[in-house]
Amino acid sequence: MGVRMSVVAADAKVRLFKGGGDFLQDLRAMVAEQLTDSVRRQGKIRFYAKAIFMVLWWAGSWTFLVFAASTWWQALIGVVSLAFAMGGIGFDIQHDANHGALGRRGRWMRYSLDVIGSSSYLWSERHNHAHHTYTNVVGKDGDIDQLPFARFAPDQKVRSVHRFQHIYMFFLYGAYAPKAVFFGDFNAIYKGPSCVVPVRRPRGMNLVLFIAGKVAVVSWLLVIPMFFRPWWQVLLAAFIALWILGIILAIVFQLAHCVEEADFTSQEYLVAESVAGSPREWARHEVETSVDFGRSSRVLNWYLGGLNFQTEHHLLPQVCHVHYRMLSPHFEKLCVQHGFRYSAHPTLFSALKSHARWLKRMGRSDAIYTGPKTI
């Protein structure tokens, strides 16, 4: 199931978390009971049908935009469609593949992330290893380190500009995708071990695949369209598509962790707890730093690839996302039985409001963290 029983911080030379305890044993038993061979086979069919649809959606949007759109409003429709299709590939295909949820045979689909602009190698280094182990831990989780533009956690330094982050960040989230495609991934490789979340520089085939992915995305996004459209139209369309994609991706990920109901801590605090002889239970930490949203929405469940079931995903990363909705009630029941605080927003809109309130709260220099707010 890919659940980490313990985590050792090599730099601090202390164990930041202790194992998951009885909760993980009960969780494994529940998953084994619910995910029978028949259920898994049906899940595979559902996943691959969705994956094919997402690829066709992406290819169709690109084809329409390059060869068919003849007016500005048609081009806008094509750009928006392309952005959402790329998001669908990211949510529904690469995410499961990079977590090993599709098994060895489906592992190759992780490279779909390289084709749409980012790096499957860096995703594994930074997201799988850092974010999934040290969720909402300042100094260890790179997903919450967006300084100087945004302050997401109480232990981060506040700046005067952060007073307005609940307004401007919803627009600046758009920079997430173009930055990764054209600058961020290269910068992470260049810095390597000196990054906020240290990464090993790719070598051999990993380096070849990284470069091949960047060549592929520049080719289909910019070079090939310029043979059929004016260069300025291609650049404008590509920029808008990537900006919309960035907003989609960033908001979805932020709603799961950077909200009022989630716990936050720091590497220094975890070290102090461990030295004092009371290291935090890892499974509880993952549950209480994650928040689900819109669990009853069929649209969100279909499009987001289980990312609205973030709590389940963090404990069951190697379970295909198509099963999360069915497992969620059983998962919540286990949390209650073990005294874990399980949080879930009923709708996407309520999660968005909580994220905006959290941004506003973190933008104040006098903000005092008193713990998560119960829904």
C-alpha positions, 0 to 999 in steps of 0.5 A: 500500500506504500504507507511509510511506517516511520520517517527519519530526518537525516539532517536532524539525526532524529526520528521526526515521526513514529509509526502509524500504529494500529490505524495503519493495520486497520486501514490495510484490513479495510482496503483488503476487504473492500477492494476485491478482485472484481472491484479492482478489475472494474476500477481498471476499466473505469480508469483506462476509459477515463485516461483515453478520454483525457488524451483524446480531449487534449489532442482534440483541443489542440487540433481544433485550436491549431487547424479549425479556430477562425475567430477570437472566441473560437480560439478562446474556447480552444485555449480553455479546453486545452488547459482543462484537458492538460489538467485532466491528464495531470490529475487523472493519469500522471498522478496515479502513475507516479504514485505506482497506483497503476502497477508496474505495467502502468508505470510508463504513464507517468511520462504523460506529465513530461509531455504536458510540460513538467517532469515526472522525475522531479515530481517523484523527488519532490512530491512523493518523497517530501510532500507525502512524508512531511505534509505542511511541515515548514522547512520540509514540504516544498508545496507550502514554500512559496515565499516571498509572494505567499505565506501559507504557514504560521511558521513562515516569515510575514511580509507587508505584501502578504496583507493582500495575498488573499486577493492577488494569489488567485491570479498569481497561481497561474504562474505555476504551470509556465514557471514549471515548464520554462524555468522552475524545473531547470532551476530545481535541477541546477540547484539540486541538493541546495533546493528548499526540498533537496533533489538528486540531479537526474543522470543517465536515462532520467536526464535524457527523458527530462530533456526529451519531455521539454523538447516534446512540450515546446514542439507541440505547444509552440513550434508546430503551431507556428507553421500554421498560425502567426507566431504572436497568436501561438505565444499568446494562446500558449501563455493563456492556456498555461496560466489557466492550467496553473490556476487550476492545478494550484487551487486544487492542491491548495484546497487540500492543505492550505485551509483553516481546518488543516494542521501546520507545524515546522521541522524545528518543532517536530525535532523538539517533540522527538528529542523530548521523547514524544515524536508525532504519529505519522498517520495522524499527522497526515490525516490532520494536515489534509482536508477533503472537499466536494466528496458528493460531487460527481463532476469533481470526483470524475475530473480531479482524479481523487484529489478532492479525497486528499486525506485518503490519498495521502494514506493510500497513494498506491490505490487507484483514485477511482476507488477513493469515493467508495473507500471514503466512508470506511476511512472516515469511520476508522479515523473516528474510531482511532480519535483522528480528526477527519475534515471535509468541506461539503463543496468546492466553494466552501473549500475556496472560502476557507482557503481565502480566509486562511490566506487573509489570516496568514497575511497579517503580522499579528496572526496567532495560530490557535489550531485548526478550525473544526467544520 
